[in-house]
Amino acid sequence: MDIKDDDYKVIFTENAEIELDNIYDYISKTLLSEDSAKGLMDKIEKSALRLEIFPELCSIAEGYIINGIQYRKLIVDNYILLYNVDEKNKKVNIIHAFYGRKNYLKDIGEN
């Protein structure tokens, strides 16, 4: 996908990258399905890159606001990526990645 001047840049925070690594390790090592883990990571990457063009594509993560910043949730299969849109700098910041059945408000701290 070619990035145009009016596109946003998608950034995975260090925390999100660690969480994605943990998801990959769990699926590939614990569930013994490396192909599934690779497929999921590809799907997550492709879905996240769609945010370059459509940063507000996903629904708002109700109840999750930090310092007045509203977050959105990108759902890919059974996983959720929380992100915010930085309009001024044209960035999409992906801050968390986790299994969808987790209570993200409880586990990351309700704000």
C-alpha positions in Angstrom: 0.0 0.0 0.0 1.5 3.3 -1.1 1.4 6.1 1.5 0.1 9.4 0.2 0.6 12.9 1.7 -2.9 12.9 3.2 -2.6 9.4 4.7 -1.9 8.8 8.4 1.1 6.9 9.7 0.3 3.8 11.8 2.6 3.4 14.7 2.7 0.4 17.1 3.9 1.4 20.5 6.5 -0.7 22.2 3.8 -2.0 24.6 1.6 -3.1 21.7 4.6 -4.8 20.0 5.3 -6.8 23.2 1.7 -7.8 23.5 1.6 -8.9 19.8 4.8 -10.9 20.4 3.1 -12.6 23.4 0.1 -13.5 21.3 2.3 -14.9 18.6 4.3 -17.0 21.1 1.1 -18.3 22.8 -0.4 -19.4 19.5 2.8 -20.8 18.0 4.3 -22.4 21.1 1.5 -23.2 23.5 -1.1 -24.0 20.9 1.6 -25.4 18.6 0.2 -23.6 15.5 2.9 -21.5 14.0 1.0 -21.2 10.7 -2.0 -19.8 12.5 0.2 -17.4 14.5 1.8 -16.1 11.3 -1.6 -15.8 9.6 -3.0 -13.8 12.4 -0.1 -11.4 12.5 -0.4 -10.9 8.7 -4.1 -10.2 9.2 -3.5 -7.8 12.0 -0.9 -5.9 10.0 -3.2 -5.6 6.9 -6.1 -4.4 9.1 -3.9 -1.9 10.9 -2.6 -0.5 7.6 -6.1 0.3 6.5 -6.1 2.9 9.3 -3.6 4.9 7.2 -6.5 5.9 4.9 -9.4 5.4 7.3 -8.2 6.3 10.8 -11.6 6.6 12.3 -12.8 3.3 10.7 -13.4 1.5 14.0 -15.8 2.1 16.8 -14.9 4.0 20.0 -13.7 2.0 23.0 -16.5 3.1 25.4 -15.2 4.0 28.8 -11.5 4.2 27.8 -10.3 7.8 27.9 -6.8 8.9 29.0 -6.0 12.6 29.5 -9.1 13.5 27.4 -8.0 11.3 24.5 -10.6 8.9 23.1 -9.5 5.5 21.9 -10.9 3.2 19.3 -10.8 -0.6 18.9 -9.8 -2.5 15.9 -11.1 -6.1 16.0 -9.2 -8.8 14.1 -10.6 -12.3 14.6 -10.6 -12.8 18.4 -8.2 -10.0 19.1 -8.6 -6.2 19.8 -6.1 -3.5 19.1 -6.7 -0.2 21.0 -5.6 2.9 19.2 -6.0 6.7 19.1 -5.9 9.1 16.2 -3.4 12.1 16.4 -5.0 14.4 13.9 -2.4 17.1 14.3 0.5 14.8 13.5 -1.5 12.5 11.2 -0.6 9.4 13.2 -2.6 6.4 14.4 -1.0 5.1 17.6 -1.8 1.5 18.4 -1.2 1.2 22.2 -2.6 -2.3 23.1 -3.3 -5.7 21.6 -5.1 -8.5 23.5 -7.4 -11.4 23.3 -11.0 -10.2 22.8 -12.5 -12.0 25.8 -10.3 -10.1 28.2 -11.9 -7.1 30.0 -9.5 -4.5 28.6 -11.0 -1.8 30.9 -10.2 -3.9 34.0 -6.9 -5.3 32.7 -5.3 -2.0 31.5 -6.9 0.2 34.1 -10.2 2.0 33.7 -9.6 5.7 33.1 
